């Protein structure tokens, strides 16, 4: 059998464990809002020596649940990246473990160029190569003042060091 088949065999028989992830230093819990929202900031799934992080749509929201940087797209984008970074750090990982993002923009025609420049600069700061797979989508976001929201998926091995400390 080749290595890929061995991995599939191990995963096929491994127990699946899941738990919510959070980082109260950067984000509160959505269920703590005055009008609670029923989702976790992220979900960690462990299976056969591999962890998968499914990070919920994340935006420019502070640790108290308040929208920040109203009307400032670059600042909202940076806070969004910082919030995702905090969630990754809570699990001992980095942007090097991200394999996919889904990026929701309130007005893609108006904001895509600024979004793409900011994303490109951030990924360059992180030293990402290869870049994550990604999709850009125009959407009505959960709060009218939010201009961008990003979901992310990270994957890493748990039976070896998962972090890529630079």
Secondary structure, 3 states (H helix, E strand, C coil): CCHHHHHHHHHHHCCEEEEEECCCCCCCCHHHCCCCCCCCCEEEEEECCEEEEEEEEECCECCCCCECCCCCHHHHHHHHHHHHHHHHHHCCCCHHHEEEEEEEECCHHHHHHHHHHHHHHHHHHHCCCCCCEEEEEECCCCCCCCCEEEEEEEEEECCCCCCCCC
